Amino acid sequence: MENNIDWSNLGFGYNKTDYNVRCYYRNGKWGEIEVSSEETIPMHMAATCLHYGQEAFEGLKAYRCPDGKVRVFRSDENAARLQSTCRGILMPELPTEKFNEMVDKVVRLNERFIPPYETGATLYIRPLLIGTSAQVGVHPATEYLFIIFVTPVGPYFKGGFSCNPYVIIREYDRSAPLGTGIYKVGGNYAASFRATEPAHKQGLSVIFADSLTHKYIDECGAANFFGVKDGVYITPSSSSILPSITNDSLMTLCKDVGIEVERRPVPIEELGEMSECGAVGTAAVIAPVSLVIDPDSGRTYTFGEEPGQVSKLLYKLLQDIQYGRSEDK
């Protein structure tokens, strides 16, 4: 069956596909995998996810490769990160085997929506776990729904792999040092809107300062940060940063090609000593930074309009593995 998608003009957003897959947790155990063509979820108005925020999600991609195969990148790591989130906000952990089975099933069911290799577009996979039992009282749910839907997407940024301007945010905090920043829960993203939306209207993306001292780089809202200084790949360590599977992959690739990696607190003023920097995540892979405005100090750190050499190298190495063009060691 054909679809009417214009692959060349595909943006990053929701596009209807044929099926999603679902699994319910009831009476202390996970049930069977169900296939649905419905885009909505029947839910009680007193569901725990709506009132107390018991909700988690993940994001990964399926790639149509030049050899004709379809590959999903490191889904085991997404399963493990979801399990970590479950432990963090007291939800039942979905076994890795069931997670992978459901990812495989939803991709196969929607194969006609996987973009052709030549387009550079991908099939975005969105797992979602929510507390569904009806209750009024602050305690974990007793019933849950795990659902995975997919949507074909183009580049996260309209310009693709190109440089973007950023601004340092100190007046709003994304998450607290001992809070939920290390978990992929919706509340972290809702907490960023007040800072990101005004910045986006000015054509800027944001870099959050740490919420404890506002002296260090924390996260880029929906992505990890990295910088390159004297040929060393540097990325922040913090108890409020979401562990990025993409960032972890890039650090592994750095070691493969002899690039030293430092994971440590990164003072904002150290931007002045970096030759390039960027945001990393599943959606954009690497979003290189052209400049960073720091309103408090009045400084603007400039990195140029073209991606740096390390960014270009790591982007190519990772994309080659994701698209099956080179061996995944």
N, C-alpha and C positions, 0 to 999 in steps of 0.2 A: 504494500500500500504506500502510495506517495504522500508527501506533505507539501504544503504551499509556502514553506519558509524560504525567504530570501537570505541565503547564508551570507552573502557579501555585505548585507546591511544589518546583521544580527547584533543587537546590543546586549548588555549584561542586565538581564531582568527575567521575569517569569513568563514563560510560554507554555501553554497547555500541552500536555502529552496524553498518552492513552491510559496509563495505569499508574497506581501507586501500590505499595505493599504495606501491610499493617500487622501488628502483633500486640495483643492485650496481656497485661499482667493482672491476674485476678486470683484470689484465694492463695496468695503466696507463691505463685508460679507463672511462668510465661506460657502462653497458649500457642496454637498453631499459626503459621503465616497465612495471612489472608490477602487476596488480590482485590483491588477496588478500582473502579473508574470514576468514583465520586471525588470532587475537588473540595468537598466540605467535610467537617467532622461533627457528628452529633454530640453535643456536650451539655451537661447540666450547668445551670447558671451559677451553682455553688461549687463548681470544679476547683480543686486546689490550685491548679496552674493560673487561674484567673485572679484569685484573691491573694495567694501567698507566693506566687512566682516560682512554683516548682516546675521548672522547664529547662531543657537543655537541647542543644542542637550541634550538628557537625556540618562540615562542608568538604567535599572531595570531588574529583572529576574522573570521567571516563574519556579516553582518547581513541579516536579512530586513527590507526597507524598505517604507514605506507605499505606494510606487508599484508594488509587486509584485516589484521586482528584488531580487537578492541581491548585496551588495557586500562585497568584502574590502578591508581598510584597509592601504595602503602595504606590500604584500607585497615590493616591490622592496627596501625598507629591511631587511626581515627576511632576504632573500637576501644583501644586502651585509654584514649583521652576522654571519651564519653564515660567510660567506667570510672575514671578519676573524678569527673564532674558528679557522677551519681554518688560517689562516696562523700563528696563535698557538700551536697545538699540533700543527702539521705533519700535517694531513690534506688530502686532495685537495679543491679547491674545486668545489662544484657550480655550474654556470653559472646565472645568473639566469633565463634562458629556461626551463631545465628545472625549476628550483624553482617558477616561476610556473605552468608547465604541470601540474605535479603537484598544486599547491594547487588549481587550477581543477578538475582531474579528480576529486580526492577530495571536493570540495564538491558537485560535480554528482552523483557516485555516491551520496552520502548526503543528497540534498536533502530527503528526508522527515523528517530529523532536525533541520532548521533550524527553530528555534522561531518561532512567529508573531510578527509585529511588536508586537502589543499587549502581549505578555508581558514585554518588556524583556530576555528571555533571548537568548543568542547561540549560534552554533556555534563552539566553540573548536577551533583547528587546531594540532596539535602535530607539527612536523617534528623528526626525530631522526636523528643521524648517529653511527655507531659503528664502531670498528675491529673486524673479525671474524676476521682471519687468526690461526691458531694459532701461538703462539711463546712461548718462555721466554727473555727477554732484553729489556733496556730499550731499545727503539728503535721507531719508528713502524710501524704495520701496513702490509701490502701489499694487503689487501683490506678493503673497507668496505661497509656497508649504510646507505642513506638511506631512511627510511620516514616517511610522514605518516599519522597517524590523526586522527580528529575525534571530538568528543563535545559534545553540547548541554550548556550550563551556565547556571545562574542567576547571581545576584550573588556576587562573591568574598566579600564580608562579608554576613552574614545581614541586617543592617540596611540594606543597599544604600548609597546616597549619604548616609552619616551619619557623625558624628564618633566617633573611637575613641581610647582612651588608649594612650600609648607610654612606654617606659622606655629611658634611655640605657644602652648596654652598653659597658663598658671591659675587663672581665676576660677576654673572648674576642675574637679578631680574626676578621673575615670573610675578608679576603684581604690579601696584602702589597702595598705600593705598586708594586713592579715584577713582581708575580706574574700570576695569571690573572683578577683581578677585572674587567678590561675585556672578558673573554670569557664567553660564556654556556655554561659547562661545569658538569656536575652536581656536581663536587667543591666548587664555591663554595657550593652550597646545603647539601650535607652538612656542610660546615664551620660552617654557621650553626645547625644543629639544637641543639647543646649550649646555645646561648643562647636560641633562640626557644621551644623546648618548655617550659622552666620558666616563661618569661614568659607564654606562652599559657594555662597552667594558672591563672595569676593574672588572666586577662582582659586581658593587655597585649600589644601588638605592640612590636617593638624598633627602635631607631635605633642603629646601630653607630658608635662613634667611630673616627677614623682610626687605623690600626694603628701608625703611626710615632710620633705624639705623644699620641694620645688626647685631643686638645684641640679637634678639629674634627669636624663632622658628616660621616659618610661615606655610608652607604646605610641604607635601611630593610629590610635583609635581601633581600627579593625585589623591591624597588622603589626608585626614586630619591626623593630628598627635595626639597621646595621650601618656601620661606617667603615671606611678604609683609611688607615693611618700608617704611613711608612710600609705599605704592602701587607699590613696585618688586618684581618677581618675582625671587627670589634662589634659586639652586640650586648645590650644591657642584661644584667642579671638582677632580678627583683622578685619579691614575693607577691607582686601584683600583676605580673605579666603572663598572659596566656602562652603556654608552650606551643610554639608554631612548628608544625610538621615540616613545612617548607623551609623554615629557618634551620631546623635540625638537619634537613637534607643538604642544604647549602654548606653548613659547617662540615659535614662529612665529605662533600666534594672538595672543599678547601684543602682538607688534609690529604686527599687523593692527589692533588696537583701541587702540594708543597706550600700552600698558603697557611701561615700561622693564624690561629683563632684565639681570640680573647673574649671570654664571657665575664663581664664585670660591670660595676656601676660606671656610667658614662656621664661625666659632668657636661652640662650644656655648652659651656665655653670651649670644650674640646672639639666642637664642630669646626672651629677655626684652624685646627691642625689636621683636618681630614681632607683627603683628595677627592673623595666621592662618598655618597651615602644613599640609602634608599629604604623603602618599606617592603616587607616580604610577607606573602601569604598565599593561600590557595587560589584566590580569585585572580590576582594580578601577577603571581609568581614573584617578580621583582618590579617595583615601581621606583625608578631612580629619581633622585631629588635634584632640582635645578638650583633652588635657593631656599634658605630657611630664615624667616623673619623672627627676631626676638624682640617683641614690643617693650619688655621691661628694661633691657639693656640698650635698646635702640640700634642694635647691630643687625646687619644682614649678612648671612654666610652664603657665599656664592660658589656653585659647583659646576656651572656651565649647562648648556642646552643639549648636550649629547651625553648618553650614558658612559660611565667610566669603564676602564679596561677590565677591572675585576667584575663589575656588574655584567658586562657583556659576556665574559668568559663563563661565569656561573650560570647565567640565564641559558646560554647555549648548552652547557653540560647537562643541566637539569631537564630542559625541554627534550634533548636527545634521548634521555632515558625514558621520560614520560611517553614519548611517541614511538619508543621501540627502535630508534635509529642507532642506538649504541647499547652495549651490554650494561645491564643493571648489576653491578658487582655487589 
